[in-house]
C-alpha cells in the first residue's frame, strides 16, 4: 500500500474525519479539535497520512517570508494522533522540516518514539483519574491539602459554580499576566470567544470559584471538557486567596463534583516547582509530553536558537 503524506491548509481538511480521529484516539486531546485550533491559532495546517489514519495539526506563522511552526497560547499537547508512524517517521519528519524550516511543536504523551528520534525535550503533566468514589480519591490527597481545604471552609470561604467566563479570564489575566508576557491580550480574547461561541451551551466549558463572605474573588478556574478529560486551562489565586487556602478548597470541590465520572482531571502540569508541588498534593500521577524545537534554516539563520 502506498504511504501518502499530505499537508493541507485547515480550510481544506475533512473536518468530520479529522475530529473523529481526535475523539477516537487515546492521545487525541481537545487542543487538536479543529474548532479549538481555529480560535486559538493564527493559521494552521493539517498533516494527514493516508485517509486520516494519522494526523497532526501544525499551527504556523510567517516572518521575513519564512513559514514556521509555533505553539498557540493555551495549547499544551498536539503532535501525531492515530496510528503509529513506525518505519515512516524519518520520512514524515523530513516533510515537516521542508515545509516549516523552523519551529516548536509540542508532541503528546503518545509520541515517545518520535520524540526520541527528533530529540524532543520531555515536559511534565499531572493527571488525576476521577473514575472512583471521592472517598477513595481523597485517600491519595496529602494531609496538608485536606487540612487546608478544611481551614478554608471553616473560615467561611464559599465555593461557587456561578462565575462568568469573562470574569474568570479577566481574573487570570490580572493575576498571571505579568508572569506570562508571551500571552497577548488577543490570546485571552480568542479563548474567551471560543468558550462563549462553542462550548458555553453544552457545558464543555465551565468555571468554578471561591469567594470570601464579602464577595471578593479569591480563586478561580476555567476548565474545558471532552469525552476523556477535564482540562485546567486557567487557574488563578490572589494573594489573599493563597493566605486563605482558597485554591485548596476549589480543587477539593471540583474533584468531589466529578468523582465517579469516566474522566481524567488534567492539571496541565507545570515545570514551576511550587505549582507542581501544589497539584501533586491531590494524588495525581505524572504524564510526560515533549517539546520538539528545531532550526533547519540556512546559515547564518541556522544560528538562531
C-alpha positions as CSV (number, residue, x, y, z in Angstrom):
1,X,0.0,0.0,0.0
2,X,1.3,3.4,-0.9
3,X,2.0,5.6,2.1
4,X,0.5,9.0,1.4
5,X,1.6,12.2,3.3
6,X,-0.3,15.4,2.8
7,X,-0.1,18.8,4.4
8,X,-3.3,20.7,3.8
9,X,-4.5,24.2,4.9
10,X,-7.1,23.9,7.6
11,X,-9.8,25.1,5.3
12,X,-9.2,22.1,3.0
13,X,-9.2,19.3,5.6
14,X,-12.2,17.0,6.0
15,X,-13.3,18.2,9.5
16,X,-15.6,15.3,10.2
17,X,-12.8,12.7,9.6
18,X,-10.2,14.9,11.4
19,X,-12.3,15.4,14.6
20,X,-13.4,11.8,14.6
21,X,-9.8,10.7,14.7
22,X,-9.1,13.1,17.6
23,X,-12.1,11.9,19.5
24,X,-11.4,8.2,19.0
25,X,-7.6,8.2,19.6
26,X,-6.4,7.8,23.2
27,X,-3.9,10.6,22.6
28,X,-6.3,12.9,20.8
29,X,-6.9,15.8,23.1
30,X,-9.2,18.9,22.9
31,X,-6.3,21.1,21.7
32,X,-6.3,19.2,18.4
33,X,-10.0,19.6,17.7
34,X,-10.5,21.7,14.5
35,X,-12.7,24.3,16.1
36,X,-10.3,24.9,19.0
37,X,-7.4,25.4,16.6
38,X,-9.5,27.8,14.5
39,X,-9.9,30.1,17.5
40,X,-6.5,29.9,19.3
41,X,-4.1,29.7,16.3
42,X,-3.2,32.4,13.8
43,X,-3.2,29.8,11.0
44,X,-2.9,26.0,11.0
45,X,-2.3,23.2,8.6
46,X,-3.2,19.5,8.9
47,X,-0.6,16.8,8.3
48,X,-2.6,13.8,7.1
49,X,-1.3,10.3,6.5
50,X,-3.4,8.1,4.1
51,X,-7.1,8.6,4.8
52,X,-6.8,10.4,8.1
53,X,-5.1,7.3,9.5
54,X,-2.7,9.6,11.4
55,X,-3.0,13.3,11.7
56,X,-1.0,16.2,13.2
57,X,-2.1,19.9,13.4
58,X,0.7,22.4,12.7
59,X,-0.1,26.0,13.8
60,X,2.1,28.4,11.8
61,X,3.1,31.9,11.2
62,X,5.5,33.7,8.8
63,X,8.4,36.0,9.5
64,X,10.6,37.6,6.8
65,X,8.8,35.3,4.3
66,X,9.7,32.2,6.3
67,X,6.9,29.8,7.4
68,X,7.5,28.4,10.9
69,X,5.6,26.2,13.3
70,X,4.6,27.6,16.7
71,X,2.6,26.7,19.7
72,X,-0.5,28.8,20.3
73,X,-1.4,30.0,23.8
74,X,-3.5,27.7,26.0
75,X,-2.4,24.7,23.9
76,X,-0.4,22.0,25.8
77,X,-0.2,19.0,23.5
78,X,-0.7,18.5,19.8
79,X,1.6,16.0,18.0
80,X,0.8,12.9,16.0
81,X,-2.7,11.4,16.6
82,X,-3.9,8.0,15.4
83,X,-1.9,5.0,14.1
84,X,1.8,4.8,14.9
85,X,4.3,6.2,12.4
86,X,6.6,3.1,12.6
87,X,9.2,3.0,9.9
88,X,7.9,6.1,8.2
89,X,8.8,8.5,11.0
90,X,12.0,9.9,9.4
91,X,10.3,10.5,6.1
92,X,7.5,12.4,7.8
93,X,9.9,14.5,9.8
94,X,11.8,15.5,6.7
95,X,8.5,16.6,5.2
96,X,7.9,18.8,8.2
97,X,11.4,20.3,8.0
98,X,11.0,21.1,4.4
99,X,7.6,22.9,4.9
100,X,8.3,24.6,8.2
101,X,12.1,25.3,8.3
102,X,12.0,26.5,11.9
103,X,9.6,25.7,14.8
104,X,8.5,24.5,18.2
105,X,6.0,21.6,18.2
106,X,4.5,20.1,21.4
107,X,4.2,16.3,20.9
108,X,1.7,14.5,23.0
109,X,2.3,11.7,25.5
110,X,1.8,9.0,22.9
111,X,4.6,10.3,20.8
112,X,7.6,9.0,22.8
113,X,9.2,7.1,19.9
114,X,9.0,10.1,17.6
115,X,10.3,12.3,20.4
116,X,13.4,10.1,20.8
117,X,14.1,10.3,17.1
118,X,13.8,14.1,16.9
119,X,15.5,14.6,20.3
120,X,12.5,16.4,21.8
121,X,12.6,17.6,25.4
122,X,10.4,15.9,28.0
123,X,7.9,18.0,30.0
124,X,5.8,17.0,32.9
125,X,2.0,16.9,33.1
126,X,-0.1,15.9,36.0
127,X,-3.3,13.8,35.8
128,X,-5.9,12.5,38.3
129,X,-8.2,9.6,37.4
130,X,-11.7,10.6,38.6
131,X,-13.3,7.2,37.9
132,X,-13.5,6.3,41.7
133,X,-15.7,7.4,44.6
134,X,-14.5,10.6,46.1
135,X,-13.6,9.0,49.5
136,X,-11.2,6.7,47.6
137,X,-9.6,9.6,45.7
138,X,-9.3,11.7,48.9
139,X,-7.1,8.9,50.5
140,X,-4.4,10.0,48.0
141,X,-4.5,13.7,49.0
142,X,-1.6,15.0,51.0
143,X,-2.5,15.5,54.6
144,X,-1.8,19.3,54.4
145,X,-4.2,19.6,51.4
146,X,-7.0,18.1,53.4
147,X,-6.3,20.4,56.3
148,X,-6.0,23.5,54.2
149,X,-9.3,22.8,52.4
150,X,-11.0,22.3,55.8
151,X,-9.4,25.5,57.1
152,X,-10.8,27.5,54.1
153,X,-14.2,26.1,54.7
154,X,-14.1,26.8,58.4
155,X,-13.1,30.4,57.6
156,X,-16.3,30.9,55.7
157,X,-15.0,30.7,52.2
158,X,-17.7,30.0,49.6
159,X,-17.3,27.6,46.6
160,X,-19.4,28.6,43.7
161,X,-20.2,27.3,40.2
162,X,-21.6,30.7,39.1
163,X,-18.9,32.9,37.7
164,X,-19.0,34.3,34.2
165,X,-16.3,33.1,31.7
166,X,-15.3,36.7,31.1
167,X,-14.7,37.3,34.8
168,X,-12.6,34.1,35.2
169,X,-10.5,35.1,32.1
170,X,-10.0,38.7,33.4
171,X,-9.0,37.5,36.9
172,X,-6.5,35.1,35.4
173,X,-5.0,37.8,33.3
174,X,-4.9,40.2,36.3
175,X,-3.1,37.7,38.5
176,X,-0.8,35.9,36.0
177,X,-0.5,38.4,33.1
178,X,2.9,39.8,34.1
179,X,4.2,36.2,34.7
180,X,3.3,35.1,31.1
181,X,4.3,38.0,28.8
182,X,4.2,35.6,25.8
183,X,0.4,35.5,26.1
184,X,-1.0,38.6,24.4
185,X,-4.3,40.3,25.1
186,X,-5.6,38.8,21.8
187,X,-4.9,35.3,23.1
188,X,-7.2,35.8,26.1
189,X,-9.9,37.2,23.7
190,X,-9.6,34.3,21.4
191,X,-10.1,31.7,24.2
192,X,-13.0,33.7,25.6
193,X,-14.7,33.8,22.2
194,X,-14.1,30.0,21.8
195,X,-15.8,29.3,25.2
196,X,-18.7,31.6,24.6
197,X,-19.4,30.7,21.0
198,X,-18.9,27.0,21.0
199,X,-18.8,25.5,24.5
200,X,-20.8,27.5,26.8
201,X,-24.1,26.0,25.8
202,X,-23.1,22.3,26.1
203,X,-21.3,22.7,29.4
204,X,-17.9,21.7,27.9
205,X,-16.5,25.0,29.2
206,X,-17.2,25.8,32.8
207,X,-15.8,27.9,35.6
208,X,-15.6,27.4,39.3
209,X,-14.5,29.9,42.0
210,X,-14.0,30.6,45.7
211,X,-15.2,33.8,47.4
212,X,-15.0,35.2,50.9
213,X,-18.0,36.3,52.8
214,X,-17.6,39.8,51.4
215,X,-18.0,38.5,47.9
216,X,-14.3,39.0,47.0
217,X,-13.0,36.6,44.3
218,X,-10.1,34.7,45.8
219,X,-9.5,31.8,43.4
220,X,-11.0,30.8,40.1
221,X,-10.5,28.2,37.4
222,X,-11.7,27.9,33.8
223,X,-12.0,24.3,32.6
224,X,-12.6,22.7,29.2
225,X,-14.1,19.2,28.9
226,X,-14.3,16.5,26.3
227,X,-15.1,12.8,26.4
228,X,-11.7,12.0,28.0
229,X,-10.6,14.8,30.2
230,X,-11.3,17.9,32.2
231,X,-8.6,20.5,31.3
232,X,-7.4,23.0,33.8
233,X,-6.9,25.8,31.3
234,X,-6.8,28.9,33.6
235,X,-6.3,28.7,37.4
236,X,-5.6,31.9,39.4
237,X,-5.5,32.8,43.1
238,X,-5.0,36.2,44.6
239,X,-2.5,36.8,47.5
240,X,-5.4,36.9,49.9
241,X,-6.7,33.7,48.4
242,X,-3.3,32.0,48.9
243,X,-3.3,33.0,52.5
244,X,-6.8,31.7,53.0
245,X,-6.1,28.4,51.1
246,X,-8.9,29.2,48.6
247,X,-7.3,27.1,45.8
248,X,-7.2,24.0,48.0
249,X,-10.9,24.4,48.6
250,X,-11.6,24.9,44.9
251,X,-9.9,21.8,43.7
252,X,-11.2,19.7,46.6
253,X,-14.8,20.6,45.5
254,X,-14.1,20.1,41.7
255,X,-12.7,16.6,42.4
256,X,-15.7,15.8,44.6
257,X,-18.1,17.1,41.9
258,X,-16.7,15.0,39.1
259,X,-15.8,11.9,41.1
260,X,-17.0,8.6,39.7
261,X,-17.1,10.0,36.2
262,X,-15.1,8.3,33.4
263,X,-12.8,11.3,33.1
264,X,-9.3,12.4,33.9
265,X,-8.6,15.7,35.6
266,X,-5.7,17.2,33.6
267,X,-4.0,19.7,35.8
268,X,-1.8,20.7,32.7
269,X,1.2,20.1,34.9
270,X,3.9,22.6,35.4
271,X,7.7,22.9,35.4
272,X,7.4,25.5,38.1
273,X,8.2,23.7,41.4
274,X,5.6,25.5,43.6
275,X,2.7,24.9,41.2
276,X,3.8,21.3,40.6
277,X,4.0,20.7,44.3
278,X,0.5,22.1,44.8
279,X,-1.1,19.9,42.1
280,X,0.8,16.8,43.2
281,X,-0.8,17.1,46.6
282,X,-4.1,15.8,45.1
283,X,-2.6,12.4,44.5
284,X,-2.1,12.7,40.7
285,X,0.3,10.8,38.5
286,X,2.8,12.2,36.0
287,X,2.4,12.0,32.3
288,X,5.3,13.1,30.0
289,X,4.8,15.0,26.8
290,X,7.5,16.6,24.6
291,X,8.8,19.9,23.3
292,X,10.3,19.5,19.8
293,X,12.3,22.6,18.8
294,X,14.3,22.6,15.7
295,X,16.1,25.0,13.2
296,X,16.6,23.9,9.6
297,X,17.2,27.4,8.3
298,X,20.2,28.1,6.1
299,X,23.3,29.7,7.5
300,X,23.5,32.3,9.2
301,X,19.8,32.0,10.2
302,X,20.6,28.5,11.4
303,X,22.4,30.1,14.4
304,X,19.0,31.4,15.8
305,X,18.2,29.4,18.9
